[in-house]
Amino acid sequence: MKGSDGSVSRNDDGQLDKIEVPIKKSFFENLPELIKANTAAELLNVSIKTLYDWKYRAREKKIPEQLFVTIRRNLYLRTSILREWISQQNPHLFAEGEKP
């Protein structure tokens, strides 16, 4: 089964194996270079607490340290670094031939 916004594959038993939904480049292009932590949390469907955990344990969790910027005690994330990191972790999310 294949939809216009992604593909679904099933194993030999007919059970769902994986779903691939390409992330459009324009999704990240429409975002500013820096986004607030609460916006990033909503986009990534994680809590703000998780983002702070990633920031303080970036090396341990193999998250790019340059992803995070603190300005006047507020946490921001760089969208270009975020997109690159997501593409490295999930190369199947990007449409074929599309570079992060």
Backbone torsions as a table, in degrees:
resi	resn	phi	psi	omega
1	MET	NA	133.3	-179.5
2	LYS	-137.3	131.3	179.1
3	GLY	-107.2	171.1	-178.9
4	SER	-69.9	-23.2	-177.3
5	ASP	-108.0	16.1	177.7
6	GLY	161.6	-169.1	178.8
7	SER	-138.6	153.8	179.6
8	VAL	-123.1	133.3	175.8
9	SER	-123.0	147.3	-178.4
10	ARG	-122.0	152.3	178.6
11	ASN	-82.2	-175.7	-177.0
12	ASP	-61.3	-27.4	-180.0
13	ASP	-84.4	0.0	-179.6
14	GLY	84.3	3.9	179.0
15	GLN	-83.9	152.0	-179.1
16	LEU	-60.6	126.4	-179.7
17	ASP	-99.7	-53.8	177.7
18	LYS	-160.0	157.3	176.4
19	ILE	-122.7	129.9	178.0
20	GLU	-114.4	122.6	177.1
21	VAL	-124.7	112.9	-179.0
22	PRO	-67.8	139.4	174.4
23	ILE	-92.2	124.4	-179.0
24	LYS	-75.4	141.2	178.5
25	LYS	-57.6	-36.2	-177.2
26	SER	-62.9	-24.6	177.7
27	PHE	-56.9	-45.2	179.8
28	PHE	-81.3	-28.5	-179.9
29	GLU	-68.6	-25.0	-179.9
30	ASN	-83.3	-5.4	179.5
31	LEU	-95.3	148.6	175.3
32	PRO	-68.2	166.3	-179.5
33	GLU	-59.9	-36.7	177.1
34	LEU	-117.8	135.0	174.7
35	ILE	-124.2	146.2	180.0
36	LYS	-67.1	156.8	-178.5
37	ALA	-58.6	-40.5	-178.5
38	ASN	-67.0	-34.6	176.3
39	THR	-67.3	-44.6	178.7
40	ALA	-62.6	-40.1	179.2
41	ALA	-61.2	-41.6	178.1
42	GLU	-65.6	-44.6	-179.6
43	LEU	-62.6	-39.0	-176.8
44	LEU	-90.8	-6.5	-178.9
45	ASN	58.9	44.8	175.0
46	VAL	-129.7	166.6	178.5
47	SER	-82.4	159.9	175.5
48	ILE	-62.4	-35.9	177.3
49	LYS	-57.7	-39.4	177.8
50	THR	-63.5	-41.5	178.6
51	LEU	-61.6	-42.9	177.9
52	TYR	-65.9	-35.7	175.8
53	ASP	-62.8	-43.9	177.2
54	TRP	-60.7	-41.4	-178.5
55	LYS	-62.6	-47.5	-174.7
56	TYR	-81.4	-15.5	177.4
57	ARG	-123.5	35.8	-175.5
58	ALA	-59.1	-47.3	-179.5
59	ARG	-62.5	-45.8	-179.2
60	GLU	-62.5	-37.7	-177.6
61	LYS	-94.6	4.1	178.8
62	LYS	57.2	47.5	176.3
63	ILE	-108.6	134.6	-179.1
64	PRO	-58.6	123.5	-178.8
65	GLU	-64.8	-28.5	-179.9
66	GLN	-74.1	-3.6	176.0
67	LEU	-64.5	-32.1	-172.7
68	PHE	-103.3	139.4	176.9
69	VAL	-134.0	133.1	175.4
70	THR	-110.5	122.7	178.7
71	ILE	-126.5	118.7	-178.5
72	ARG	48.9	49.4	177.0
73	ARG	66.4	13.9	175.9
74	ASN	-109.7	137.3	-178.7
75	LEU	-90.5	132.2	175.9
76	TYR	-127.2	157.3	175.7
77	LEU	-121.0	140.3	177.5
78	ARG	-82.2	121.0	-175.8
79	THR	-67.0	-34.5	179.8
80	SER	-65.0	-41.4	178.6
81	ILE	-69.5	-40.2	179.1
82	LEU	-60.3	-46.5	-179.9
83	ARG	-62.3	-43.9	179.1
84	GLU	-62.1	-43.9	-179.6
85	TRP	-64.6	-42.9	178.3
86	ILE	-62.9	-41.8	-179.2
87	SER	-66.7	-33.3	177.4
88	GLN	-69.4	-37.9	-179.2
89	GLN	-76.1	-31.0	-174.1
90	ASN	-137.8	71.5	-176.3
91	PRO	-62.3	-23.9	-179.4
92	HIS	-72.6	-11.7	-178.6
93	LEU	-76.2	-20.5	-176.6
94	PHE	-95.3	141.2	-178.6
95	ALA	-59.7	150.1	-179.0
96	GLU	-59.5	132.1	179.4
97	GLY	84.7	-7.3	-179.2
98	GLU	-92.5	128.4	178.6
99	LYS	-98.0	145.6	179.4
100	PRO	-65.9	NA	NA
